[in-house]
Amino acid sequence: MSTKELISLSIYHESTEPYAYAHQGDLYVRLRLGNRLADRIDVIHFDKFKVNETRVTTPAERYAKLGHDHEIFQARLLRDTKRFKYFFAIHLADQTYYYSRLGITDQPPADHNDTFEVPYLGERDTYAPPAWMQGTTYYQIFPERFYRHKKAKKHSKKLALWHAEPKRDNFFGGTIKGVMEKLDYIEQLGAEVIYFTPLFYAPSNHKYDTIDYFKVDPDFGTEEELKELIDACHQRNIRVVFDAVFNHMGMENPIFKDLLLQGEKSQYADWIYPKSWPLSIEERNYETFDYVPHMPKWRTATPEVEDYLCQVGEYWIDRVGIDGWRLDVSDEVEHAFWKHFRERIKKKKPDALICGEIWQVATPWLRGDEFDTVMNYPLGFAILDWLAKGTIDAKEFYLRIERIRALYPEPVLSSLWNLLDSHDTPRLLTLCEDDKTQAKLAAFCQFATIGSPVLYYGDEIGMSGGADPLCRGGMQWDENLQDHALKAYYQQLFALRKTYPALAKGSFRPVLQGLSDACYAFVRSLHDSASDARQSTILCFVHNGDDPLTLHPKAEGIPSGTYTCIMGSLLGQTMSTKTLLTLPEKDASMWLLVGE
């Protein structure tokens, strides 16, 4: 098969995300091509109304790998008019081919109508999340299990002992005032945002079966106490994000009770998806979440339902001043609803965060008109498969991370929620079979790679627990039973992200790929007028091998110079890209570029 045929079979581009996207007024375009089929690639672009006068050639860089067989090229196109027609030049040693709407040709397209096109970069047609959320750090709290303050009123349920085995139907009695009493702890840990699972009135311990979206669950406390807590968080520069379920309600919700009683004569008859009347919980003749009869699904296409749920989003911003929403089961709610929800929330608070719970690649929700971010489960699964479960090696981990980079526009990556566990999954330490060395390596990856790390309460002091509900144990507050070394490790990770903006906001590039089955390396860089040049480049190694690894840190993508170790077993040591470096076994390290 000829090279031209191989190129034709492997090449792909389309003028939509993630292969074409706007960022800060410029257009970024990507091209997929088979591995090493091109020496270099150029993008030829112009304004369709002044073709010859505005014609510019921009080189593309090798950006990412996509599986074993393809690579992604990316170019940043600058143009004052914001109108883009373009095609690609694929350069080989002795031949140049061209790629346009005509496919692969030997000559450039003669008619500009045969080129790719982004007609205009509209001001609002772009992904533009709140500036504060780029690379920020989160601490997830399951309120029922965090802390019960000392003078809490009598609970509506019989309480289990605080460290009893968590079950689906037992209660430990955590409260809002309990979180207030532990704000010093959260602040000293270093988190910048608290993410609460639902606080609304509901019968379960998890509160995802909402009775009343406009009422704080009385067992947690009052709306006044919640407002006091959020004000105290804001005084400490800690933001607060709430969790809501707009996919379904709880069975005890008054709206569903009315539907059970009144049937098709209910004023809410078109607020859910009935299959027949009357409704029957036993027959489950209505749509639900996950075939669970006590979680009937909202019909968000009904205008009154859309308005009702949007009012919920606005209410808690108005009443207590929350900073955003995490939205449960968001991929099962129609896109049209989320577009309207975003309009309402951003009108109320322009810098409010909107995060969707989506377990797969979520590009359709991240085009600037729905969510600001999503939970980055693909990254978490990759980290766990390598460092906790040992089912893949560093080379396969590299390809998994590259796939994430290839499937999202680059500006999206720094805001994705990087989580390793949560109230829905086994805890990190349990997945690591109680091996804290492996847990630290995983945490390092979570905090050092691009994105926004989300720490699940208790991981930092060594809590363990299997699948739901075992992952929802009472927070361990006995300092004699806390792992202080592990906590200090997490505090260091939080602190480094605040000290070095490159870790929070910088670009991300893998380096030394293919070096070892046990080592993954990458560079975080930030170069702008506001960043200190001495704090703008950080080289990271994650070495999962059982023996020391000696390497030469001089490679494409690694700025040459002298580095100082700012985290890891070699803390304080220096190394040069001109000499060999030996990494200890089972060690993760960060190296700051300090000189030429």
C-alpha positions as CSV (number, residue, x, y, z in Angstrom):
1,M,0.0,0.0,0.0
2,S,1.4,3.4,-0.9
3,T,2.1,6.2,1.5
4,K,-0.7,8.2,0.0
5,E,-3.2,5.4,0.5
6,L,-2.1,5.0,4.1
7,I,-2.6,8.7,4.7
8,S,-6.0,8.6,3.1
9,L,-7.1,5.7,5.4
10,S,-5.8,7.3,8.6
11,I,-6.5,11.0,8.2
12,Y,-9.4,12.8,9.8
13,H,-10.5,16.4,10.5
14,E,-13.9,18.1,11.0
15,S,-14.6,21.7,11.8
16,T,-16.1,21.0,15.2
17,E,-14.8,20.2,18.7
18,P,-12.4,18.8,19.5
19,Y,-10.8,19.1,16.0
20,A,-11.7,22.8,15.7
21,Y,-12.3,25.1,18.7
22,A,-12.0,28.7,19.7
23,H,-10.0,29.9,22.7
24,Q,-9.3,33.5,23.7
25,G,-10.2,34.8,20.2
26,D,-8.0,32.3,18.3
27,L,-8.9,29.2,16.4
28,Y,-7.2,25.9,17.2
29,V,-7.4,23.1,14.7
30,R,-6.3,19.4,14.9
31,L,-5.6,16.7,12.4
32,R,-5.5,13.0,13.1
33,L,-3.0,11.0,11.0
34,G,-1.3,7.6,11.1
35,N,1.9,7.4,13.2
36,R,4.9,9.1,11.5
37,L,3.3,9.3,8.1
38,A,4.3,13.0,7.9
39,D,7.6,14.8,8.6
40,R,5.6,18.0,9.3
41,I,2.2,19.5,8.7
42,D,1.2,23.1,7.9
43,V,-2.2,24.7,8.0
44,I,-2.9,27.2,5.2
45,H,-5.7,29.6,6.2
46,F,-7.3,32.8,4.9
47,D,-10.4,35.0,5.1
48,K,-12.9,33.9,2.4
49,F,-13.6,37.5,1.4
50,K,-9.9,38.3,0.8
51,V,-8.4,35.0,-0.1
52,N,-5.0,36.0,-1.5
53,E,-4.4,39.1,0.7
54,T,-5.0,37.1,4.0
55,R,-3.4,33.8,3.1
56,V,-1.1,32.6,6.0
57,T,0.8,29.3,6.6
58,T,0.9,28.1,10.2
59,P,3.0,25.0,11.3
60,A,1.2,22.4,13.4
61,E,2.9,20.6,16.3
62,R,2.6,17.0,17.3
63,Y,0.1,17.3,20.2
64,A,-1.0,13.9,21.3
65,K,-1.2,10.2,20.5
66,L,-4.6,8.5,19.8
67,G,-4.2,4.8,20.4
68,H,-1.3,2.8,19.1
69,D,-1.8,3.8,15.5
70,H,-2.5,7.5,15.3
71,E,-1.2,10.9,16.4
72,I,-2.9,14.3,16.7
73,F,-1.4,17.5,15.3
74,Q,-2.5,20.9,16.5
75,A,-2.1,24.4,15.3
76,R,-3.2,27.8,16.7
77,L,-4.5,30.1,13.9
78,L,-4.5,33.9,14.5
79,R,-6.7,36.2,12.4
80,D,-8.1,39.6,13.2
81,T,-11.3,39.1,11.1
82,K,-12.3,35.8,12.9
83,R,-13.3,34.2,9.6
84,F,-11.4,31.0,8.8
85,K,-11.1,28.9,5.6
86,Y,-8.3,26.4,5.8
87,F,-6.7,23.2,4.5
88,F,-3.7,21.1,5.5
89,A,-0.3,20.5,3.8
90,I,1.2,17.1,4.7
91,H,4.9,17.2,4.1
92,L,7.0,14.1,3.5
93,A,10.7,13.9,2.6
94,D,10.1,14.0,-1.1
95,Q,6.4,14.8,-1.5
96,T,3.7,17.1,-0.2
97,Y,0.0,16.1,-0.2
98,Y,-3.0,18.3,0.6
99,Y,-6.1,17.6,2.7
100,S,-9.3,19.4,2.3
101,R,-13.0,18.6,1.6
102,L,-11.7,16.9,-1.5
103,G,-9.7,14.4,0.5
104,I,-6.0,13.8,-0.2
105,T,-4.8,15.5,-3.3
106,D,-1.5,16.2,-5.0
107,Q,-2.3,19.9,-5.4
108,P,-3.9,22.5,-3.2
109,P,-7.6,23.0,-3.6
110,A,-8.2,25.5,-6.4
111,D,-11.6,26.5,-5.2
112,H,-11.8,27.9,-1.6
113,N,-15.3,26.4,-1.3
114,D,-13.5,23.0,-1.1
115,T,-11.6,23.9,2.1
116,F,-12.6,23.4,5.7
117,E,-14.3,26.4,7.3
118,V,-15.2,28.0,10.6
119,P,-17.3,30.9,9.3
120,Y,-16.9,33.2,12.3
121,L,-15.7,33.0,15.9
122,G,-18.7,34.3,17.7
123,E,-18.1,36.0,21.1
124,R,-20.3,33.6,22.9
125,D,-19.6,30.5,20.8
126,T,-16.8,29.4,22.9
127,Y,-15.9,27.4,26.0
128,A,-15.4,30.0,28.8
129,P,-15.6,28.7,32.3
130,P,-15.2,30.9,35.4
131,A,-11.6,31.9,35.7
132,W,-11.4,30.9,39.3
133,M,-12.1,27.2,38.6
134,Q,-9.1,26.6,36.4
135,G,-7.0,24.0,38.2
136,T,-8.6,24.7,41.6
137,T,-8.7,22.0,44.3
138,Y,-11.8,20.4,45.9
139,Y,-12.7,18.5,49.1
140,Q,-15.8,16.3,48.9
141,I,-17.9,16.0,52.0
142,F,-20.7,13.5,52.5
143,P,-22.6,15.5,55.2
144,E,-24.2,12.6,57.1
145,R,-20.8,11.1,57.8
146,F,-18.5,14.1,58.3
147,Y,-19.0,15.3,61.9
148,R,-21.8,15.6,64.4
149,H,-21.4,18.8,66.5
150,K,-21.4,18.4,70.2
151,K,-24.8,20.0,71.0
152,A,-26.8,18.7,68.1
153,K,-30.5,18.3,68.5
154,K,-32.2,14.9,68.6
155,H,-32.1,13.2,65.2
156,S,-35.3,12.0,63.6
157,K,-33.8,8.5,63.1
158,K,-32.1,6.2,65.6
159,L,-28.3,6.8,65.2
160,A,-25.7,4.1,64.8
161,L,-22.4,4.4,66.5
162,W,-20.1,6.9,64.6
163,H,-17.7,4.2,63.5
164,A,-20.3,1.4,62.9
165,E,-20.3,-0.3,59.5
166,P,-22.0,2.0,57.1
167,K,-25.2,0.6,55.6
168,R,-27.7,1.8,53.1
169,D,-30.3,2.5,55.8
170,N,-28.3,3.6,58.9
171,F,-27.6,7.1,60.1
172,F,-24.6,8.6,61.9
173,G,-25.9,12.1,62.4
174,G,-23.5,14.5,60.7
175,T,-24.6,18.1,60.8
176,I,-23.9,21.5,59.2
177,K,-22.6,22.8,62.4
178,G,-20.3,19.8,62.5
179,V,-18.7,21.0,59.3
180,M,-18.5,24.5,60.7
181,E,-16.5,23.2,63.7
182,K,-14.0,21.5,61.3
183,L,-13.4,24.4,59.0
184,D,-9.9,24.9,60.5
185,Y,-9.1,21.3,59.5
186,I,-10.2,21.8,55.9
187,E,-8.4,25.2,55.6
188,Q,-5.2,23.7,57.0
189,L,-5.5,20.8,54.6
190,G,-5.4,23.3,51.7
191,A,-8.6,22.8,49.7
192,E,-10.0,25.7,47.9
193,V,-13.6,24.4,47.3
194,I,-15.9,22.3,49.4
195,Y,-18.2,20.1,47.4
196,F,-21.2,18.8,49.4
197,T,-23.3,15.9,48.3
198,P,-27.0,16.8,48.7
199,L,-28.2,18.7,51.8
200,F,-31.9,18.9,50.8
201,Y,-34.8,17.3,52.7
202,A,-34.9,13.6,51.9
203,P,-35.5,10.3,53.7
204,S,-32.2,8.5,52.9
205,N,-28.8,9.0,54.4
206,H,-27.4,10.0,51.0
207,K,-30.2,12.5,50.1
208,Y,-30.3,11.8,46.4
209,D,-34.1,11.0,46.8
210,T,-35.2,14.6,47.3
211,I,-38.5,15.4,49.0
212,D,-38.1,19.2,49.0
213,Y,-35.4,21.0,47.0
214,F,-36.1,24.3,48.8
215,K,-35.5,23.0,52.3
216,V,-32.4,21.9,54.2
217,D,-32.8,18.5,55.7
218,P,-33.7,19.2,59.4
219,D,-31.3,16.5,60.6
220,F,-28.5,18.5,59.1
221,G,-29.6,21.8,60.5
222,T,-31.3,25.0,59.2
223,E,-31.0,27.3,56.3
224,E,-29.6,29.9,58.7
225,E,-26.9,27.6,59.8
226,L,-26.1,26.8,56.2
227,K,-25.8,30.5,55.4
228,E,-23.5,31.0,58.4
229,L,-21.3,28.1,57.2
230,I,-21.0,29.4,53.6
231,D,-20.2,32.9,54.9
232,A,-17.5,31.4,57.1
233,C,-16.1,29.5,54.1
234,H,-16.0,32.6,52.0
235,Q,-14.2,34.5,54.7
236,R,-11.5,31.8,54.5
237,N,-11.4,32.1,50.6
238,I,-13.1,28.7,50.4
239,R,-15.9,28.3,47.8
240,V,-18.9,26.0,48.2
241,V,-20.5,23.8,45.6
242,F,-23.9,22.0,46.1
243,D,-25.1,18.8,44.6
244,A,-28.5,18.4,43.1
245,V,-30.5,15.7,41.3
246,F,-32.6,17.1,38.4
247,N,-32.9,13.7,36.7
248,H,-35.3,12.3,39.3
249,M,-37.1,13.1,42.5
250,G,-37.8,11.0,45.6
251,M,-40.9,8.8,46.1
252,E,-41.9,10.9,49.1
253,N,-41.8,14.2,47.1
254,P,-45.3,15.8,47.4
255,I,-45.5,16.0,43.6
256,F,-45.2,12.3,43.2
257,K,-47.6,11.7,46.1
258,D,-50.1,13.8,44.3
259,L,-49.6,11.8,41.1
260,L,-50.2,8.6,43.0
261,L,-53.4,10.0,44.6
262,Q,-54.9,11.9,41.6
263,G,-53.5,9.9,38.7
264,E,-53.9,11.4,35.3
265,K,-56.1,14.2,36.8
266,S,-53.2,15.5,38.8
267,Q,-51.9,19.0,37.8
268,Y,-48.5,17.3,37.6
269,A,-49.6,14.6,35.1
270,D,-47.0,15.7,32.5
271,W,-44.2,16.3,35.1
272,I,-43.0,12.6,34.8
273,Y,-43.1,9.9,32.2
274,P,-46.1,7.6,33.0
275,K,-46.5,4.4,31.0
276,S,-50.1,3.9,32.1
277,W,-52.5,5.1,34.7
278,P,-52.9,4.8,37.6
279,L,-49.3,4.7,38.8
280,S,-48.2,1.6,40.6
281,I,-45.0,1.5,42.6
282,E,-45.1,-2.3,42.5
283,E,-45.5,-2.4,38.7
284,R,-43.1,0.6,38.2
285,N,-45.2,1.8,35.3
286,Y,-43.3,5.1,35.0
287,E,-39.8,6.0,34.0
288,T,-37.2,6.1,36.9
289,F,-33.6,6.3,37.6
290,D,-31.9,2.9,37.1
291,Y,-35.2,1.0,37.4
292,V,-35.5,2.1,41.0
293,P,-39.2,2.7,41.8
294,H,-38.7,5.2,44.5
295,M,-36.8,7.6,42.1
296,P,-39.3,8.7,39.4
297,K,-37.7,10.6,36.5
298,W,-38.6,14.3,35.9
299,R,-40.0,15.2,32.5
300,T,-37.8,18.2,31.9
301,A,-39.4,18.9,28.5
302,T,-42.5,20.2,30.4
303,P,-42.0,24.0,30.7
304,E,-43.3,24.0,34.3
305,V,-40.8,21.3,35.3
306,E,-37.9,23.2,33.6
307,D,-38.9,26.4,35.4
308,Y,-39.3,24.7,38.8
309,L,-35.9,23.0,38.7
310,C,-34.2,26.2,37.4
311,Q,-35.7,28.0,40.4
312,V,-34.0,25.5,42.6
313,G,-30.6,26.5,41.1
314,E,-31.3,30.2,41.5
315,Y,-32.8,29.9,45.0
316,W,-29.6,28.6,46.8
317,I,-27.4,31.1,45.0
318,D,-29.8,33.9,46.3
319,R,-30.4,32.5,49.8
320,V,-27.0,31.3,50.9
321,G,-24.6,32.4,48.3
322,I,-23.3,29.1,46.9
323,D,-20.6,29.2,44.2
324,G,-21.9,26.5,41.9
325,W,-23.6,23.2,41.2
326,R,-22.6,19.6,40.7
327,L,-25.4,17.9,38.8
328,D,-26.1,14.2,39.4
329,V,-26.9,11.8,36.6
330,S,-26.6,14.8,34.2
331,D,-26.1,12.7,31.1
332,E,-29.6,11.3,31.3
333,V,-31.2,14.8,31.3
334,E,-31.9,16.4,27.9
335,H,-29.4,18.9,26.5
336,A,-32.1,21.5,26.0
337,F,-32.8,21.6,29.7
338,W,-29.1,22.2,30.6
339,K,-28.9,25.0,28.0
340,H,-31.7,26.8,29.7
341,F,-30.4,26.0,33.2
342,R,-27.1,27.5,32.3
343,E,-28.7,30.7,31.1
344,R,-30.7,31.1,34.3
345,I,-27.7,30.3,36.6
346,K,-25.2,32.5,34.8
347,K,-27.7,35.4,34.7
348,K,-28.0,35.0,38.5
349,K,-24.3,34.6,39.1
350,P,-22.0,34.8,36.1
351,D,-19.0,33.1,37.8
352,A,-21.1,30.2,39.2
353,L,-19.6,26.8,38.4
354,I,-21.7,24.1,36.7
355,C,-20.3,20.6,36.8
356,G,-22.0,17.5,35.3
357,E,-21.7,13.9,36.6
358,I,-20.7,12.1,33.4
359,W,-18.7,8.9,33.5
360,Q,-17.6,8.9,29.8
361,V,-16.1,11.4,27.4
362,A,-18.3,14.5,27.7
363,T,-17.5,16.7,24.7
364,P,-21.1,17.4,23.8
365,W,-21.8,19.0,27.2
366,L,-18.6,21.2,27.1
367,R,-19.2,23.5,24.1
368,G,-19.8,26.6,26.3
369,D,-23.6,26.4,26.4
370,E,-24.1,23.7,29.1
371,F,-21.5,22.7,31.6
372,D,-18.3,24.4,32.7
373,T,-16.7,21.0,33.6
374,V,-17.5,17.3,34.3
375,M,-16.1,14.6,36.5
376,N,-13.0,13.2,34.9
377,Y,-13.7,9.5,35.5
378,P,-11.6,8.3,32.5
379,L,-8.5,9.8,34.1
380,G,-9.3,8.3,37.5
381,F,-9.8,4.9,36.0
382,A,-6.5,5.1,34.2
383,I,-4.6,6.1,37.4
384,L,-6.3,3.3,39.3
385,D,-5.7,0.7,36.7
386,W,-2.0,1.4,36.7
387,L,-1.1,2.3,40.3
388,A,-3.9,0.6,42.3
389,K,-4.9,-2.5,40.4
390,G,-1.8,-3.1,38.3
391,T,-3.8,-4.1,35.2
392,I,-1.9,-1.8,32.8
393,D,1.7,-0.5,32.7
394,A,3.1,3.0,32.2
395,K,3.1,2.7,28.4
396,E,-0.6,1.9,28.3
397,F,-1.2,4.6,30.9
398,Y,0.5,7.0,28.6
399,L,-1.9,6.1,25.8
400,R,-4.9,6.4,28.1
401,I,-4.0,9.9,29.1
402,E,-3.2,10.8,25.5
403,R,-6.7,9.7,24.5
404,I,-8.2,12.1,27.0
405,R,-6.1,14.9,25.7
406,A,-7.0,14.1,22.1
407,L,-10.8,14.0,22.8
408,Y,-11.1,17.3,24.6
409,P,-10.2,20.9,23.5
410,E,-7.1,21.8,25.5
411,P,-8.8,24.6,27.6
412,V,-11.3,22.1,28.9
413,L,-8.6,19.9,30.5
414,S,-7.5,22.2,33.3
415,S,-11.0,22.4,34.8
416,L,-12.0,18.7,34.7
417,W,-12.7,17.2,38.1
418,N,-9.9,14.6,38.7
419,L,-11.2,12.1,41.2
420,L,-10.0,8.7,42.3
421,D,-12.9,7.7,44.5
422,S,-16.1,9.1,45.9
423,H,-19.4,8.2,47.6
424,D,-20.1,6.0,44.6
425,T,-16.9,3.9,44.5
426,P,-14.6,2.0,46.8
427,R,-12.0,4.1,48.5
428,L,-8.6,4.6,47.1
429,L,-6.8,2.8,49.9
430,T,-9.1,-0.2,49.6
431,L,-8.4,-0.3,45.8
432,C,-4.7,-0.2,46.6
433,E,-5.2,-3.2,49.0
434,D,-4.1,-0.9,51.9
435,D,-0.7,-0.2,50.2
436,K,-0.1,3.4,51.1
437,T,2.9,3.7,48.9
438,Q,0.7,2.9,45.9
439,A,-2.0,5.3,47.2
440,K,0.6,8.1,47.4
441,L,1.7,7.5,43.8
442,A,-2.0,7.6,42.7
443,A,-2.6,10.8,44.6
444,F,0.5,12.4,43.1
445,C,-0.9,11.7,39.6
446,Q,-4.2,13.1,40.6
447,F,-2.7,16.4,41.8
448,A,0.2,16.8,39.4
449,T,-1.5,16.1,36.0
450,I,-3.7,18.6,34.3
451,G,-7.1,19.2,35.9
452,S,-8.7,20.0,39.2
453,P,-8.2,17.3,41.9
454,V,-11.2,16.3,44.1
455,L,-10.2,14.7,47.4
456,Y,-12.9,12.5,49.0
457,Y,-13.1,13.2,52.8
458,G,-11.0,10.8,54.9
459,D,-8.7,9.6,52.1
460,E,-6.1,12.0,53.5
461,I,-5.9,10.3,56.9
462,G,-6.0,6.7,55.6
463,M,-9.7,5.8,55.6
464,S,-10.7,2.7,53.7
465,G,-14.0,1.2,52.6
466,G,-15.4,-1.0,49.8
467,A,-18.1,-0.3,47.3
468,D,-21.2,1.8,48.3
469,P,-22.2,1.9,51.1
470,L,-18.9,0.8,52.7
471,C,-17.1,3.8,51.2
472,R,-19.4,6.2,53.3
473,G,-17.9,5.6,56.8
474,G,-17.9,8.2,59.5
475,M,-14.9,10.5,59.3
476,Q,-12.1,9.5,61.7
477,W,-11.5,12.3,64.1
478,D,-9.4,10.4,66.7
479,E,-5.9,11.8,65.9
480,N,-4.4,8.6,67.4
481,L,-6.0,6.7,64.5
482,Q,-5.2,9.1,61.7
483,D,-2.3,8.6,59.4
484,H,-0.5,11.9,59.9
485,A,2.3,11.1,57.4
486,L,-0.3,10.5,54.7
487,K,-2.2,13.7,55.7
488,A,1.1,15.6,55.4
489,Y,1.6,14.2,51.9
490,Y,-1.8,15.5,50.8
491,Q,-1.1,18.9,52.5
492,Q,2.1,19.1,50.5
493,L,0.2,18.4,47.2
494,F,-2.3,21.1,48.0
495,A,0.4,23.6,48.9
496,L,2.5,23.0,45.8
497,R,-0.5,23.7,43.6
498,K,-0.9,27.1,45.3
499,T,2.8,27.9,45.3
500,Y,3.5,27.0,41.6
501,P,0.7,28.2,39.2
502,A,2.2,25.9,36.5
503,L,0.6,22.9,38.4
504,A,-2.8,24.5,38.4
505,K,-2.9,26.4,35.1
506,G,0.0,25.3,33.1
507,S,0.2,23.3,29.9
508,F,0.7,19.6,30.1
509,R,3.1,17.5,27.9
510,P,4.2,13.9,28.3
511,V,7.9,13.3,27.9
512,L,10.3,10.3,27.7
513,Q,7.4,8.1,26.6
514,G,8.4,4.6,26.0
515,L,11.3,4.9,28.4
516,S,10.1,2.3,30.8
517,D,7.1,0.1,31.5
518,A,7.1,1.5,35.0
519,C,7.8,5.2,34.7
520,Y,5.6,8.1,33.4
521,A,7.0,11.6,33.0
522,F,5.5,14.9,32.0
523,V,6.2,18.7,32.0
524,R,3.8,21.4,33.4
525,S,4.7,24.8,32.0
526,L,3.2,28.3,32.4
527,H,4.5,31.2,30.4
528,D,2.6,34.5,30.8
529,S,3.3,38.0,32.0
530,A,1.9,37.2,35.5
531,S,4.0,34.1,36.2
532,D,7.5,34.0,37.7
533,A,9.9,32.6,35.2
534,R,11.6,30.6,37.9
535,Q,8.3,28.9,38.8
536,S,7.0,28.3,35.3
537,T,8.3,24.8,34.4
538,I,8.0,21.7,36.5
539,L,9.2,18.2,35.5
540,C,7.3,15.3,37.1
541,F,8.2,11.6,37.3
542,V,6.0,8.8,38.6
543,H,8.1,5.7,38.9
544,N,6.2,2.6,39.9
545,G,9.1,0.2,39.5
546,D,10.5,-2.1,42.1
547,D,14.1,-1.1,41.4
548,P,15.8,2.3,40.8
549,L,15.7,3.6,37.3
550,T,18.5,5.6,35.7
551,L,17.6,7.9,32.8
552,H,18.9,10.8,30.8
553,P,16.5,13.7,31.3
554,K,17.4,15.3,28.0
555,A,14.6,14.8,25.5
556,E,12.2,16.6,23.2
557,G,9.8,18.6,25.3
558,I,12.0,19.0,28.4
559,P,13.5,22.5,28.7
560,S,17.3,22.1,29.2
561,G,18.8,23.4,32.4
562,T,19.2,22.8,36.1
563,Y,16.3,21.5,38.2
564,T,15.7,21.3,42.0
565,C,13.6,18.5,43.5
566,I,10.6,20.1,45.3
567,M,8.8,16.9,46.2
568,G,9.8,13.3,46.5
569,S,12.6,11.2,48.0
570,L,15.2,13.3,46.4
571,L,13.8,16.5,47.9
572,G,16.3,19.4,47.8
573,Q,18.7,17.7,45.4
574,T,19.6,19.2,42.0
575,M,20.1,17.7,38.6
576,S,21.0,18.8,35.1
577,T,19.6,17.7,31.8
578,K,23.2,17.2,30.8
579,T,23.7,14.4,33.3
580,L,22.1,11.1,34.3
581,L,19.4,10.9,37.0
582,T,18.5,7.9,39.1
583,L,14.9,7.7,40.3
584,P,14.3,5.6,43.5
585,E,11.9,2.7,43.3
586,K,8.2,3.4,44.0
587,D,8.7,7.2,44.0
588,A,7.0,10.2,42.6
589,S,8.9,13.5,42.3
590,M,8.6,17.1,41.1
591,W,11.5,19.1,39.7
592,L,11.5,22.8,39.3
593,L,13.5,24.4,36.6
594,V,15.8,26.9,38.3
595,G,18.6,27.8,35.9
596,E,20.3,27.2,32.5
